Amino acid sequence: MAKKTNREYLRMPKINPSERHFVLVLIASILIPLVRTLFKVVATGQEKLPKKGAYVLVSNHVTNVDALAMAYFVYVIMRRAPHFLAKGSLFKVPVVGPVLRAAGQIPIYRGGQRNDEPLRAAHSYLDAGHCISIFPEGTLTRDPDLWPMRGKTGAVRLALETNVPVFPIAHWGSEMILPQYGAKFRPGFWKPVRLVVGDEIDLSAYRGKKLTPAEVHEATELVMRTITELVAQLRGTVPPQELWDPVNHGQSQTGNFKKNDKKAKN
């Protein structure tokens, strides 16, 4: 049998105009009870989000549980279809890959591979009136105190190119269920993962014109600062003045940076 190519593994899902199609409802019927045994989602500010129409939802990224909390919020509380930009390697996993594709998730390539096709899929979902959830940091935060770190520009570029609003959402509590890069679950249906939705981020200064790289990074900084302020509300503490930058601290950009840093030291 011929070896499958990355393109075969990472082929784009077919855009379904309906937000609640059969496959998504089936997957949700399995995952919702699971999520409810792991933690309790407590959300505020959801009335700020449009009930219909396209928008980009941006959030901080602390542990691998975050996606479950966000998907639960979007599907159960907002009654929308959750679409995430997920790392492409997940789509190579047997069973997991086909399920992700069927549920309308979008793979993002790493290691220098082009993302033209995934971005076209993201555009198509937004054009169809769906919402897309993105962790702008691109990976779990490297900040030792788990504050949001420097973001990547993809979320801002997508929102500006499609001219859709961007809403920030912060969450806190997932680190009590699963430690950052940890494998030991500490579930409990009584353990809260709190989410708070902020007002639409004002990107009017960056819309309708060709931006310089500096302006794109400036807009991304605004997005990450807004998310950080919401995280500070949930934590009840003062955030750092500067966002953590992995490059300035000699940390790897992808993967489990703790393991990678340990190997580098050895």
C-alpha positions in Angstrom: 0.0 0.0 0.0 1.4 3.4 -0.9 2.4 5.7 1.9 -0.1 8.5 2.5 1.2 12.0 1.9 0.7 14.9 4.3 -1.8 16.3 1.8 -3.9 13.2 2.1 -3.8 13.3 5.9 -4.4 17.0 6.1 -7.1 17.5 3.4 -9.5 20.2 4.1 -13.0 19.4 5.5 -16.0 20.0 3.3 -17.7 23.2 4.4 -21.1 22.5 5.8 -23.4 25.5 5.7 -25.3 24.2 8.7 -23.7 24.9 12.0 -25.3 21.8 13.7 -25.0 19.0 11.2 -25.3 15.3 12.1 -21.7 14.5 12.5 -21.1 17.4 14.9 -24.1 16.6 17.0 -23.0 13.0 17.2 -19.5 13.9 18.4 -20.9 16.5 20.8 -23.2 13.8 22.4 -20.0 11.9 23.3 -17.8 14.7 24.4 -20.2 16.8 26.4 -20.7 14.2 29.2 -17.0 13.7 29.2 -16.3 17.4 29.7 -18.9 17.7 32.4 -17.1 15.0 34.4 -13.7 16.7 34.0 -14.7 20.2 35.1 -17.4 22.8 35.3 -17.5 25.6 32.8 -18.6 28.9 34.3 -19.0 31.7 31.7 -19.8 35.4 31.9 -20.1 38.0 29.3 -21.4 35.7 26.6 -24.2 38.2 25.8 -21.5 40.3 24.0 -21.1 37.7 21.3 -23.3 37.7 18.2 -25.9 34.9 18.1 -25.5 34.7 14.3 -22.9 35.7 11.8 -19.1 35.3 11.5 -16.5 36.4 14.0 -13.1 35.3 15.3 -12.8 34.3 18.9 -9.3 34.7 20.4 -8.2 33.2 23.8 -5.2 32.5 26.0 -3.7 29.0 26.0 -2.6 27.4 29.2 -3.0 23.6 29.0 -4.3 21.0 26.6 -7.7 21.1 28.3 -8.4 24.6 27.0 -9.7 23.4 23.6 -12.3 21.2 25.4 -13.5 24.1 27.6 -13.7 26.5 24.6 -15.5 24.0 22.4 -18.0 23.4 25.2 -18.5 27.1 25.6 -19.1 27.7 21.9 -21.3 24.6 21.3 -23.4 24.4 24.5 -23.5 27.9 25.8 -23.4 29.9 22.5 -25.1 27.1 20.5 -22.7 27.6 17.7 -20.4 25.2 15.8 -16.8 25.2 17.3 -14.1 25.5 14.6 -10.5 25.6 15.7 -7.2 26.0 13.9 -5.4 22.9 15.1 -1.9 21.7 14.6 -1.6 19.5 11.5 0.0 16.5 13.3 -3.3 15.8 15.1 -4.9 15.0 11.7 -2.4 12.2 11.1 -3.6 10.3 14.1 -5.9 7.3 13.2 -9.5 7.9 14.1 -8.7 11.4 15.6 -7.8 12.9 12.3 -11.0 11.9 10.4 -13.1 12.9 13.4 -11.5 16.4 13.5 -12.0 16.8 9.8 -15.7 15.7 10.0 -16.3 18.1 12.9 -15.0 21.0 10.8 -11.6 21.6 12.4 -8.8 23.2 10.3 -5.2 21.9 10.3 -2.3 24.4 10.5 1.1 23.2 9.3 4.3 23.8 11.1 7.9 23.4 10.1 7.9 25.8 7.2 4.9 24.2 5.3 2.6 26.6 3.6 -0.9 27.2 5.1 -2.6 28.5 1.9 -5.2 25.7 1.8 -6.1 25.8 5.6 -6.5 29.6 5.4 -8.8 29.2 2.4 -10.9 26.8 4.5 -11.0 29.3 7.4 -12.1 32.0 5.0 -14.8 29.7 3.7 -16.2 29.1 7.2 -16.3 32.8 7.9 -17.9 33.5 4.6 -20.6 30.9 5.5 -21.3 32.8 8.7 -19.5 30.5 11.1 -17.2 31.6 14.0 -13.7 30.4 14.4 -11.8 30.0 17.7 -8.0 30.7 17.7 -5.3 30.6 20.3 -3.1 33.4 19.0 -0.1 32.2 20.9 0.1 29.2 18.6 1.0 26.9 21.5 0.8 26.7 25.2 2.2 29.8 26.9 5.9 29.7 27.8 5.4 32.3 30.6 6.4 30.6 33.9 3.4 32.2 35.6 1.0 31.1 32.9 0.2 34.6 31.6 -0.5 35.0 27.9 2.7 35.4 25.9 3.5 37.1 22.6 1.0 36.2 19.9 1.4 35.2 16.3 -0.2 37.3 13.6 -2.5 34.7 12.0 -5.7 35.5 13.9 -5.4 39.3 13.2 -4.6 38.7 9.5 -7.6 36.3 9.1 -10.0 38.8 10.8 -8.8 41.7 8.7 -8.8 39.9 5.4 -12.4 38.7 6.0 -13.5 41.9 7.7 -15.1 40.1 10.6 -15.1 41.3 14.3 -12.7 39.9 16.9 -13.8 39.1 20.4 -11.5 38.2 23.3 -12.2 35.5 25.8 -10.1 34.6 28.7 -10.2 31.4 30.8 -8.6 30.3 34.0 -8.8 27.0 36.0 -7.8 24.5 33.4 -4.4 24.3 34.9 -6.0 22.7 38.0 -7.4 19.9 35.8 -4.3 19.2 33.8 -0.9 20.8 34.6 0.8 22.6 31.7 2.4 19.8 29.5 1.4 17.4 32.3 -0.1 14.0 31.8 -1.8 13.5 35.2 -5.4 14.4 35.1 -7.0 15.8 38.2 -10.7 15.9 37.1 -13.7 16.9 39.1 -17.1 18.0 37.9 -17.1 20.6 40.7 -13.8 22.2 39.6 -14.6 25.5 37.8 -13.0 26.6 34.6 -14.0 30.2 34.4 -14.4 32.1 31.1 -15.1 35.8 30.6 -15.9 37.4 27.2 -14.7 40.9 26.5 -16.0 43.6 24.2 -15.1 43.5 20.5 -11.5 44.5 20.0 -11.4 47.8 18.1 -9.3 47.1 15.0 -10.7 49.9 12.9 -7.4 51.6 12.6 -6.0 48.5 10.8 -9.0 47.7 8.5 -9.4 48.6 4.8 -5.8 49.2 4.0 -2.5 47.4 3.2 -0.7 47.0 6.5 3.0 47.0 7.1 4.5 44.1 9.1 5.0 46.5 12.0 1.3 47.4 11.9 0.2 43.8 11.9 2.4 43.1 14.9 1.0 46.2 16.6 -2.6 44.9 16.1 -1.6 41.5 17.4 -0.1 43.1 20.5 -3.4 44.9 21.0 -5.2 41.5 20.9 -2.9 39.8 23.3 -3.0 42.8 25.7 -6.8 42.7 25.7 -6.8 39.0 26.5 -4.2 39.5 29.2 -6.4 42.1 30.9 -9.3 39.7 31.0 -7.1 37.0 32.4 -6.0 39.4 35.1 -9.7 39.9 36.0 -10.2 36.2 36.5 -7.0 35.8 38.5 -7.5 38.9 40.5 -3.8 39.8 40.2 -1.8 42.4 38.2 -0.4 41.1 34.9 3.2 41.6 33.8 4.0 44.9 32.0 5.5 43.1 29.0 4.3 39.9 27.3 6.6 37.0 27.6 8.7 36.4 24.4 10.1 32.9 24.0 12.8 34.1 21.7 14.2 36.5 24.3 14.4 33.6 26.7 16.0 31.0 24.4 12.9 28.8 24.3 11.7 26.7 21.5 8.7 28.0 19.5 6.8 24.7 19.2 6.4 21.4 21.0 6.9 20.7 24.7 9.4 23.5 25.5 10.2 22.1 28.9 11.4 18.8 27.5 13.1 20.5 24.6 15.0 22.9 26.9 16.0 20.0 29.2 17.4 18.1 26.2 19.3 21.2 25.0 20.9 21.5 28.5 22.1 17.9 28.4 
